[in-house]
Amino acid sequence: MKPTSNAIDGELTGECERCDWFVVRGSYPELVKAYHHHLRSEHPRTWLRR
């Protein structure tokens, strides 16, 4: 995942390196939680290797 920060809104964005999934969250912990949920549901083999 490549997190980026939007200084104007204070929101963080992230995207999956394996597909076109994209997310916007208000904090880094929320961003990581959403990404992990995405990996478990869409890329389970990747999730198990981490």
N, CA, C and O atoms as a Maestro MAE file, in Angstrom:
{
 s_m_m2io_version
 :::
 2.0.0
}

f_m_ct {
 s_m_title
 :::
 protein
 m_atom[200] {
  # First column is atom index #
  i_m_mmod_type
  r_m_x_coord
  r_m_y_coord
  r_m_z_coord
  i_m_residue_number
  s_m_chain_name
  s_m_pdb_residue_name
  s_m_pdb_atom_name
  i_m_atomic_number
  :::
  1 25 0.858 -1.173 0.000 1 A "MET " " N  " 7
  2 3 0.000 0.000 0.000 1 A "MET " " CA " 6
  3 2 0.895 1.224 0.000 1 A "MET " " C  " 6
  4 15 1.948 1.250 0.636 1 A "MET " " O  " 8
  5 25 0.452 2.231 -0.726 2 A "LYS " " N  " 7
  6 3 1.170 3.495 -0.783 2 A "LYS " " CA " 6
  7 2 0.300 4.578 -0.153 2 A "LYS " " C  " 6
  8 15 -0.539 5.162 -0.839 2 A "LYS " " O  " 8
  9 25 0.481 4.860 1.143 3 A "PRO " " N  " 7
  10 3 -0.337 5.911 1.744 3 A "PRO " " CA " 6
  11 2 0.142 7.291 1.319 3 A "PRO " " C  " 6
  12 15 1.344 7.521 1.182 3 A "PRO " " O  " 8
  13 25 -0.786 8.196 1.114 4 A "THR " " N  " 7
  14 3 -0.459 9.582 0.819 4 A "THR " " CA " 6
  15 2 -1.328 10.469 1.697 4 A "THR " " C  " 6
  16 15 -2.402 10.062 2.140 4 A "THR " " O  " 8
  17 25 -0.860 11.667 1.939 5 A "SER " " N  " 7
  18 3 -1.577 12.579 2.817 5 A "SER " " CA " 6
  19 2 -2.036 13.802 2.048 5 A "SER " " C  " 6
  20 15 -1.295 14.346 1.229 5 A "SER " " O  " 8
  21 25 -3.265 14.233 2.315 6 A "ASN " " N  " 7
  22 3 -3.800 15.451 1.731 6 A "ASN " " CA " 6
  23 2 -3.766 16.511 2.828 6 A "ASN " " C  " 6
  24 15 -4.599 16.485 3.734 6 A "ASN " " O  " 8
  25 25 -2.834 17.427 2.760 7 A "ALA " " N  " 7
  26 3 -2.637 18.407 3.817 7 A "ALA " " CA " 6
  27 2 -3.832 19.335 3.988 7 A "ALA " " C  " 6
  28 15 -4.044 19.864 5.079 7 A "ALA " " O  " 8
  29 25 -4.603 19.540 2.952 8 A "ILE " " N  " 7
  30 3 -5.740 20.453 3.040 8 A "ILE " " CA " 6
  31 2 -6.852 19.855 3.897 8 A "ILE " " C  " 6
  32 15 -7.344 20.514 4.813 8 A "ILE " " O  " 8
  33 25 -7.249 18.632 3.617 9 A "ASP " " N  " 7
  34 3 -8.336 17.981 4.342 9 A "ASP " " CA " 6
  35 2 -7.852 17.232 5.576 9 A "ASP " " C  " 6
  36 15 -8.645 16.955 6.476 9 A "ASP " " O  " 8
  37 25 -6.590 16.907 5.636 10 A "GLY " " N  " 7
  38 3 -6.076 16.065 6.696 10 A "GLY " " CA " 6
  39 2 -6.447 14.615 6.506 10 A "GLY " " C  " 6
  40 15 -6.317 13.818 7.435 10 A "GLY " " O  " 8
  41 25 -6.910 14.254 5.314 11 A "GLU " " N  " 7
  42 3 -7.288 12.876 5.025 11 A "GLU " " CA " 6
  43 2 -6.129 12.138 4.378 11 A "GLU " " C  " 6
  44 15 -5.276 12.727 3.714 11 A "GLU " " O  " 8
  45 25 -6.128 10.827 4.594 12 A "LEU " " N  " 7
  46 3 -5.118 9.960 4.018 12 A "LEU " " CA " 6
  47 2 -5.750 9.091 2.947 12 A "LEU " " C  " 6
  48 15 -6.897 8.663 3.077 12 A "LEU " " O  " 8
  49 25 -5.008 8.839 1.908 13 A "THR " " N  " 7
  50 3 -5.477 7.948 0.849 13 A "THR " " CA " 6
  51 2 -4.498 6.796 0.711 13 A "THR " " C  " 6
  52 15 -3.315 6.926 1.026 13 A "THR " " O  " 8
  53 25 -4.999 5.685 0.241 14 A "GLY " " N  " 7
  54 3 -4.151 4.521 0.007 14 A "GLY " " CA " 6
  55 2 -4.679 3.742 -1.174 14 A "GLY " " C  " 6
  56 15 -5.852 3.843 -1.533 14 A "GLY " " O  " 8
  57 25 -3.801 2.967 -1.771 15 A "GLU " " N  " 7
  58 3 -4.204 2.142 -2.901 15 A "GLU " " CA " 6
  59 2 -3.485 0.813 -2.832 15 A "GLU " " C  " 6
  60 15 -2.390 0.709 -2.279 15 A "GLU " " O  " 8
  61 25 -4.104 -0.186 -3.391 16 A "CYS " " N  " 7
  62 3 -3.544 -1.528 -3.427 16 A "CYS " " CA " 6
  63 2 -2.582 -1.635 -4.609 16 A "CYS " " C  " 6
  64 15 -2.858 -1.146 -5.705 16 A "CYS " " O  " 8
  65 25 -1.452 -2.284 -4.359 17 A "GLU " " N  " 7
  66 3 -0.465 -2.481 -5.418 17 A "GLU " " CA " 6
  67 2 -0.830 -3.652 -6.330 17 A "GLU " " C  " 6
  68 15 -0.190 -3.854 -7.362 17 A "GLU " " O  " 8
  69 25 -1.859 -4.428 -5.955 18 A "ARG " " N  " 7
  70 3 -2.236 -5.614 -6.699 18 A "ARG " " CA " 6
  71 2 -3.467 -5.427 -7.571 18 A "ARG " " C  " 6
  72 15 -3.691 -6.210 -8.494 18 A "ARG " " O  " 8
  73 25 -4.277 -4.393 -7.294 19 A "CYS " " N  " 7
  74 3 -5.501 -4.156 -8.055 19 A "CYS " " CA " 6
  75 2 -5.827 -2.658 -8.024 19 A "CYS " " C  " 6
  76 15 -4.994 -1.856 -7.603 19 A "CYS " " O  " 8
  77 25 -7.008 -2.282 -8.459 20 A "ASP " " N  " 7
  78 3 -7.355 -0.859 -8.540 20 A "ASP " " CA " 6
  79 2 -8.088 -0.340 -7.303 20 A "ASP " " C  " 6
  80 15 -8.715 0.717 -7.373 20 A "ASP " " O  " 8
  81 25 -8.030 -1.050 -6.169 21 A "TRP " " N  " 7
  82 3 -8.664 -0.639 -4.921 21 A "TRP " " CA " 6
  83 2 -8.040 0.659 -4.422 21 A "TRP " " C  " 6
  84 15 -6.823 0.842 -4.475 21 A "TRP " " O  " 8
  85 25 -8.896 1.558 -3.935 22 A "PHE " " N  " 7
  86 3 -8.473 2.874 -3.456 22 A "PHE " " CA " 6
  87 2 -9.330 3.233 -2.250 22 A "PHE " " C  " 6
  88 15 -10.522 2.926 -2.230 22 A "PHE " " O  " 8
  89 25 -8.744 3.875 -1.248 23 A "VAL " " N  " 7
  90 3 -9.481 4.206 -0.034 23 A "VAL " " CA " 6
  91 2 -9.066 5.588 0.479 23 A "VAL " " C  " 6
  92 15 -7.934 6.026 0.277 23 A "VAL " " O  " 8
  93 25 -10.006 6.264 1.146 24 A "VAL " " N  " 7
  94 3 -9.742 7.540 1.814 24 A "VAL " " CA " 6
  95 2 -10.191 7.382 3.261 24 A "VAL " " C  " 6
  96 15 -11.323 6.971 3.515 24 A "VAL " " O  " 8
  97 25 -9.326 7.700 4.204 25 A "ARG " " N  " 7
  98 3 -9.648 7.598 5.627 25 A "ARG " " CA " 6
  99 2 -9.114 8.823 6.371 25 A "ARG " " C  " 6
  100 15 -8.257 9.546 5.864 25 A "ARG " " O  " 8
  101 25 -9.626 9.040 7.562 26 A "GLY " " N  " 7
  102 3 -9.268 10.211 8.358 26 A "GLY " " CA " 6
  103 2 -8.034 10.045 9.218 26 A "GLY " " C  " 6
  104 15 -7.487 11.036 9.703 26 A "GLY " " O  " 8
  105 25 -7.577 8.806 9.422 27 A "SER " " N  " 7
  106 3 -6.378 8.591 10.237 27 A "SER " " CA " 6
  107 2 -5.597 7.402 9.693 27 A "SER " " C  " 6
  108 15 -6.132 6.571 8.959 27 A "SER " " O  " 8
  109 25 -4.330 7.337 10.064 28 A "TYR " " N  " 7
  110 3 -3.483 6.243 9.593 28 A "TYR " " CA " 6
  111 2 -3.966 4.882 10.104 28 A "TYR " " C  " 6
  112 15 -4.009 3.932 9.323 28 A "TYR " " O  " 8
  113 25 -4.332 4.753 11.391 29 A "PRO " " N  " 7
  114 3 -4.856 3.454 11.841 29 A "PRO " " CA " 6
  115 2 -6.094 3.001 11.068 29 A "PRO " " C  " 6
  116 15 -6.234 1.812 10.782 29 A "PRO " " O  " 8
  117 25 -6.990 3.922 10.727 30 A "GLU " " N  " 7
  118 3 -8.171 3.571 9.928 30 A "GLU " " CA " 6
  119 2 -7.759 3.107 8.533 30 A "GLU " " C  " 6
  120 15 -8.338 2.168 7.986 30 A "GLU " " O  " 8
  121 25 -6.766 3.767 7.969 31 A "LEU " " N  " 7
  122 3 -6.266 3.415 6.640 31 A "LEU " " CA " 6
  123 2 -5.679 2.007 6.638 31 A "LEU " " C  " 6
  124 15 -5.979 1.211 5.748 31 A "LEU " " O  " 8
  125 25 -4.856 1.701 7.617 32 A "VAL " " N  " 7
  126 3 -4.234 0.380 7.706 32 A "VAL " " CA " 6
  127 2 -5.297 -0.692 7.925 32 A "VAL " " C  " 6
  128 15 -5.236 -1.755 7.308 32 A "VAL " " O  " 8
  129 25 -6.269 -0.426 8.795 33 A "LYS " " N  " 7
  130 3 -7.337 -1.381 9.050 33 A "LYS " " CA " 6
  131 2 -8.123 -1.689 7.770 33 A "LYS " " C  " 6
  132 15 -8.433 -2.847 7.492 33 A "LYS " " O  " 8
  133 25 -8.439 -0.657 7.001 34 A "ALA " " N  " 7
  134 3 -9.170 -0.850 5.743 34 A "ALA " " CA " 6
  135 2 -8.340 -1.654 4.749 34 A "ALA " " C  " 6
  136 15 -8.871 -2.512 4.045 34 A "ALA " " O  " 8
  137 25 -7.046 -1.379 4.690 35 A "TYR " " N  " 7
  138 3 -6.167 -2.096 3.762 35 A "TYR " " CA " 6
  139 2 -6.060 -3.571 4.155 35 A "TYR " " C  " 6
  140 15 -6.122 -4.449 3.294 35 A "TYR " " O  " 8
  141 25 -5.901 -3.841 5.433 36 A "HIS " " N  " 7
  142 3 -5.817 -5.225 5.885 36 A "HIS " " CA " 6
  143 2 -7.116 -5.974 5.611 36 A "HIS " " C  " 6
  144 15 -7.094 -7.140 5.216 36 A "HIS " " O  " 8
  145 25 -8.232 -5.314 5.818 37 A "HIS " " N  " 7
  146 3 -9.517 -5.929 5.503 37 A "HIS " " CA " 6
  147 2 -9.594 -6.259 4.003 37 A "HIS " " C  " 6
  148 15 -10.051 -7.336 3.620 37 A "HIS " " O  " 8
  149 25 -9.148 -5.332 3.177 38 A "HIS " " N  " 7
  150 3 -9.132 -5.550 1.724 38 A "HIS " " CA " 6
  151 2 -8.245 -6.750 1.373 38 A "HIS " " C  " 6
  152 15 -8.645 -7.607 0.586 38 A "HIS " " O  " 8
  153 25 -7.048 -6.810 1.955 39 A "LEU " " N  " 7
  154 3 -6.160 -7.935 1.655 39 A "LEU " " CA " 6
  155 2 -6.778 -9.267 2.045 39 A "LEU " " C  " 6
  156 15 -6.721 -10.229 1.278 39 A "LEU " " O  " 8
  157 25 -7.370 -9.330 3.239 40 A "ARG " " N  " 7
  158 3 -7.979 -10.586 3.693 40 A "ARG " " CA " 6
  159 2 -9.098 -11.039 2.768 40 A "ARG " " C  " 6
  160 15 -9.225 -12.229 2.480 40 A "ARG " " O  " 8
  161 25 -9.909 -10.096 2.299 41 A "SER " " N  " 7
  162 3 -11.055 -10.484 1.482 41 A "SER " " CA " 6
  163 2 -10.724 -10.667 0.001 41 A "SER " " C  " 6
  164 15 -11.298 -11.543 -0.646 41 A "SER " " O  " 8
  165 25 -9.823 -9.871 -0.544 42 A "GLU " " N  " 7
  166 3 -9.550 -9.906 -1.985 42 A "GLU " " CA " 6
  167 2 -8.244 -10.612 -2.367 42 A "GLU " " C  " 6
  168 15 -8.124 -11.119 -3.482 42 A "GLU " " O  " 8
  169 25 -7.283 -10.648 -1.471 43 A "HIS " " N  " 7
  170 3 -5.968 -11.248 -1.765 43 A "HIS " " CA " 6
  171 2 -5.531 -12.116 -0.580 43 A "HIS " " C  " 6
  172 15 -4.510 -11.824 0.043 43 A "HIS " " O  " 8
  173 25 -6.278 -13.172 -0.258 44 A "PRO " " N  " 7
  174 3 -5.991 -13.954 0.950 44 A "PRO " " CA " 6
  175 2 -4.605 -14.599 0.974 44 A "PRO " " C  " 6
  176 15 -4.010 -14.741 2.043 44 A "PRO " " O  " 8
  177 25 -4.095 -14.982 -0.169 45 A "ARG " " N  " 7
  178 3 -2.743 -15.583 -0.174 45 A "ARG " " CA " 6
  179 2 -1.694 -14.539 0.202 45 A "ARG " " C  " 6
  180 15 -0.724 -14.860 0.888 45 A "ARG " " O  " 8
  181 25 -1.872 -13.332 -0.226 46 A "THR " " N  " 7
  182 3 -0.959 -12.253 0.141 46 A "THR " " CA " 6
  183 2 -1.068 -11.974 1.632 46 A "THR " " C  " 6
  184 15 -0.060 -11.787 2.314 46 A "THR " " O  " 8
  185 25 -2.299 -11.949 2.133 47 A "TRP " " N  " 7
  186 3 -2.519 -11.686 3.563 47 A "TRP " " CA " 6
  187 2 -1.800 -12.743 4.414 47 A "TRP " " C  " 6
  188 15 -1.206 -12.400 5.435 47 A "TRP " " O  " 8
  189 25 -1.843 -14.000 4.018 48 A "LEU " " N  " 7
  190 3 -1.226 -15.063 4.797 48 A "LEU " " CA " 6
  191 2 0.300 -14.996 4.790 48 A "LEU " " C  " 6
  192 15 0.944 -15.453 5.734 48 A "LEU " " O  " 8
  193 25 0.872 -14.438 3.747 49 A "ARG " " N  " 7
  194 3 2.340 -14.345 3.651 49 A "ARG " " CA " 6
  195 2 2.892 -13.207 4.466 49 A "ARG " " C  " 6
  196 15 4.091 -13.203 4.742 49 A "ARG " " O  " 8
  197 25 2.089 -12.233 4.871 50 A "ARG " " N  " 7
  198 3 2.633 -11.067 5.581 50 A "ARG " " CA " 6
  199 2 2.780 -11.315 7.031 50 A "ARG " " C  " 6
  200 15 3.224 -10.432 7.766 50 A "ARG " " O  " 8
  :::
 }
 m_bond[199] {
  # First column is bond index #
  i_m_from
  i_m_to
  i_m_order
  :::
  1 1 2 1
  2 2 3 1
  3 3 4 2
  4 3 5 1
  5 5 6 1
  6 6 7 1
  7 7 8 2
  8 7 9 1
  9 9 10 1
  10 10 11 1
  11 11 12 2
  12 11 13 1
  13 13 14 1
  14 14 15 1
  15 15 16 2
  16 15 17 1
  17 17 18 1
  18 18 19 1
  19 19 20 2
  20 19 21 1
  21 21 22 1
  22 22 23 1
  23 23 24 2
  24 23 25 1
  25 25 26 1
  26 26 27 1
  27 27 28 2
  28 27 29 1
  29 29 30 1
  30 30 31 1
  31 31 32 2
  32 31 33 1
  33 33 34 1
  34 34 35 1
  35 35 36 2
  36 35 37 1
  37 37 38 1
  38 38 39 1
  39 39 40 2
  40 39 41 1
  41 41 42 1
  42 42 43 1
  43 43 44 2
  44 43 45 1
  45 45 46 1
  46 46 47 1
  47 47 48 2
  48 47 49 1
  49 49 50 1
  50 50 51 1
  51 51 52 2
  52 51 53 1
  53 53 54 1
  54 54 55 1
  55 55 56 2
  56 55 57 1
  57 57 58 1
  58 58 59 1
  59 59 60 2
  60 59 61 1
  61 61 62 1
  62 62 63 1
  63 63 64 2
  64 63 65 1
  65 65 66 1
  66 66 67 1
  67 67 68 2
  68 67 69 1
  69 69 70 1
  70 70 71 1
  71 71 72 2
  72 71 73 1
  73 73 74 1
  74 74 75 1
  75 75 76 2
  76 75 77 1
  77 77 78 1
  78 78 79 1
  79 79 80 2
  80 79 81 1
  81 81 82 1
  82 82 83 1
  83 83 84 2
  84 83 85 1
  85 85 86 1
  86 86 87 1
  87 87 88 2
  88 87 89 1
  89 89 90 1
  90 90 91 1
  91 91 92 2
  92 91 93 1
  93 93 94 1
  94 94 95 1
  95 95 96 2
  96 95 97 1
  97 97 98 1
  98 98 99 1
  99 99 100 2
  100 99 101 1
  101 101 102 1
  102 102 103 1
  103 103 104 2
  104 103 105 1
  105 105 106 1
  106 106 107 1
  107 107 108 2
  108 107 109 1
  109 109 110 1
  110 110 111 1
  111 111 112 2
  112 111 113 1
  113 113 114 1
  114 114 115 1
  115 115 116 2
  116 115 117 1
  117 117 118 1
  118 118 119 1
  119 119 120 2
  120 119 121 1
  121 121 122 1
  122 122 123 1
  123 123 124 2
  124 123 125 1
  125 125 126 1
  126 126 127 1
  127 127 128 2
  128 127 129 1
  129 129 130 1
  130 130 131 1
  131 131 132 2
  132 131 133 1
  133 133 134 1
  134 134 135 1
  135 135 136 2
  136 135 137 1
  137 137 138 1
  138 138 139 1
  139 139 140 2
  140 139 141 1
  141 141 142 1
  142 142 143 1
  143 143 144 2
  144 143 145 1
  145 145 146 1
  146 146 147 1
  147 147 148 2
  148 147 149 1
  149 149 150 1
  150 150 151 1
  151 151 152 2
  152 151 153 1
  153 153 154 1
  154 154 155 1
  155 155 156 2
  156 155 157 1
  157 157 158 1
  158 158 159 1
  159 159 160 2
  160 159 161 1
  161 161 162 1
  162 162 163 1
  163 163 164 2
  164 163 165 1
  165 165 166 1
  166 166 167 1
  167 167 168 2
  168 167 169 1
  169 169 170 1
  170 170 171 1
  171 171 172 2
  172 171 173 1
  173 173 174 1
  174 174 175 1
  175 175 176 2
  176 175 177 1
  177 177 178 1
  178 178 179 1
  179 179 180 2
  180 179 181 1
  181 181 182 1
  182 182 183 1
  183 183 184 2
  184 183 185 1
  185 185 186 1
  186 186 187 1
  187 187 188 2
  188 187 189 1
  189 189 190 1
  190 190 191 1
  191 191 192 2
  192 191 193 1
  193 193 194 1
  194 194 195 1
  195 195 196 2
  196 195 197 1
  197 197 198 1
  198 198 199 1
  199 199 200 2
  :::
 }
}
